[in-house]
Amino acid sequence: MDKNSKARNGTNFSSMRGMSFKTRHPTLFFLMIAAGITAFLFYFAYRRLSFYPCWIVCLSIVAFLFYGYDKHQSMKEGAWRVPEVVLHLLSMAGGFIGAFLGRRYYRHKTQKIAFIIIIILSALLHIALFLYF
């Protein structure tokens, strides 16, 4: 197969040449940014809190910031947005408080029922984990 032909999955590699990592993999890009910010916050917060509360606080801050960034980007024409799956994953990983507050504060993703369902399920999951362990 030559370099200008399509791969088996239909990806045209010649059209991907010159595209940035952010352009080719926006979900992975934003997850890496979230992981970096969380690690930075966790480094400083872990000195004052135990592991689980620190995890919840750090991911909540990141989720809140991502909701704000996505709301800001939504008002621009053709701007890069945070993929919805990243917002859901942040909520499920422990940032449900920040997701809830960011959704309310920025009035963002309020028409999408899936977001409130994910946030509620995330909160229930983490409350159960906290009570069990």
C-alpha positions as CSV (number, residue, x, y, z in Angstrom):
1,M,0.0,0.0,0.0
2,D,1.5,3.4,-0.9
3,K,1.5,6.3,1.4
4,N,-1.3,8.1,-0.4
5,S,-3.8,5.3,-0.2
6,K,-6.3,4.7,2.6
7,A,-5.7,2.3,5.4
8,R,-8.1,-0.5,6.2
9,N,-10.1,1.6,8.6
10,G,-10.6,4.3,6.0
11,T,-8.1,6.8,7.4
12,N,-6.4,8.8,4.7
13,F,-2.9,9.2,6.1
14,S,-1.8,11.7,3.4
15,S,-4.6,14.1,4.5
16,M,-3.3,13.8,8.1
17,R,0.2,15.0,7.2
18,G,0.7,18.5,8.7
19,M,-2.1,18.1,11.2
20,S,-1.2,18.8,14.9
21,F,-1.7,16.2,17.6
22,K,-4.6,18.3,19.0
23,T,-6.3,18.2,15.6
24,R,-5.9,14.5,15.1
25,H,-6.7,13.4,18.7
26,P,-8.7,16.1,20.5
27,T,-10.0,13.7,23.2
28,L,-6.6,12.4,24.1
29,F,-5.1,15.9,24.0
30,F,-7.7,17.3,26.5
31,L,-7.3,14.2,28.7
32,M,-3.6,14.8,28.8
33,I,-4.1,18.4,29.7
34,A,-6.5,17.4,32.5
35,A,-4.1,14.8,33.8
36,G,-1.3,17.4,33.9
37,I,-3.4,20.0,35.8
38,T,-4.7,17.3,38.2
39,A,-1.2,16.1,38.9
40,F,0.0,19.6,39.6
41,L,-2.9,20.4,41.9
42,F,-2.6,17.0,43.6
43,Y,1.1,17.6,44.3
44,F,0.2,20.6,46.5
45,A,-3.1,19.5,47.9
46,Y,-2.0,16.0,49.1
47,R,0.1,17.7,51.8
48,R,-3.1,18.8,53.5
49,L,-5.7,16.2,52.6
50,S,-5.9,12.5,52.5
51,F,-5.8,10.8,49.1
52,Y,-9.5,10.4,48.2
53,P,-10.7,13.9,49.3
54,C,-7.6,15.4,47.5
55,W,-8.5,13.4,44.4
56,I,-12.1,14.7,44.4
57,V,-11.1,18.3,45.0
58,C,-8.4,18.3,42.3
59,L,-10.6,16.7,39.6
60,S,-13.5,19.0,40.6
61,I,-11.3,22.0,40.0
62,V,-10.2,20.6,36.6
63,A,-13.8,19.8,35.6
64,F,-14.9,23.3,36.6
65,L,-12.1,24.9,34.5
66,F,-12.9,22.7,31.5
67,Y,-16.6,23.6,31.6
68,G,-15.6,27.3,31.7
69,Y,-13.1,26.8,28.8
70,D,-15.6,24.9,26.7
71,K,-18.3,27.6,27.4
72,H,-15.8,30.3,26.3
73,Q,-14.9,28.4,23.2
74,S,-18.5,27.7,22.3
75,M,-19.0,31.5,21.7
76,K,-16.3,31.6,19.1
77,E,-16.8,30.6,15.5
78,G,-14.8,27.4,14.7
79,A,-12.9,27.3,18.0
80,W,-11.6,24.1,19.5
81,R,-14.0,22.6,22.0
82,V,-13.5,20.1,24.8
83,P,-15.1,16.8,23.6
84,E,-18.1,15.8,25.6
85,V,-16.6,12.5,26.4
86,V,-13.8,14.3,28.3
87,L,-16.3,16.2,30.4
88,H,-18.1,12.9,31.1
89,L,-14.8,11.2,32.0
90,L,-13.8,14.0,34.4
91,S,-17.1,13.7,36.1
92,M,-16.9,9.9,36.4
93,A,-13.3,10.0,37.6
94,G,-14.3,12.2,40.6
95,G,-14.9,15.7,39.3
96,F,-18.6,15.5,39.7
97,I,-18.7,18.5,42.1
98,G,-16.8,20.7,39.7
99,A,-18.9,19.5,36.8
100,F,-22.1,20.3,38.6
101,L,-20.9,23.7,39.7
102,G,-19.3,24.5,36.3
103,R,-22.6,23.5,34.6
104,R,-24.5,25.8,36.9
105,Y,-22.1,28.7,37.0
106,Y,-21.4,28.9,33.3
107,R,-24.9,27.8,32.3
108,H,-23.2,25.3,30.0
109,K,-24.6,22.0,28.7
110,T,-27.9,22.6,30.6
111,Q,-30.1,21.4,27.8
112,K,-28.4,18.0,27.5
113,I,-29.9,15.5,29.9
114,A,-27.0,13.1,29.6
115,F,-24.8,15.6,31.5
116,I,-26.9,15.7,34.6
117,I,-27.5,12.0,34.5
118,I,-23.7,11.4,34.3
119,I,-23.1,13.8,37.1
120,I,-25.7,12.2,39.4
121,L,-24.5,8.7,38.7
122,S,-20.9,9.9,39.3
123,A,-21.9,11.4,42.6
124,L,-23.7,8.2,43.7
125,L,-20.8,6.1,42.6
126,H,-18.3,8.1,44.6
127,I,-20.5,8.4,47.7
128,A,-20.8,4.6,47.6
129,L,-17.0,4.2,47.2
130,F,-16.4,6.6,50.1
131,L,-18.8,4.8,52.4
132,Y,-17.6,1.4,51.5
133,F,-13.9,2.1,51.9
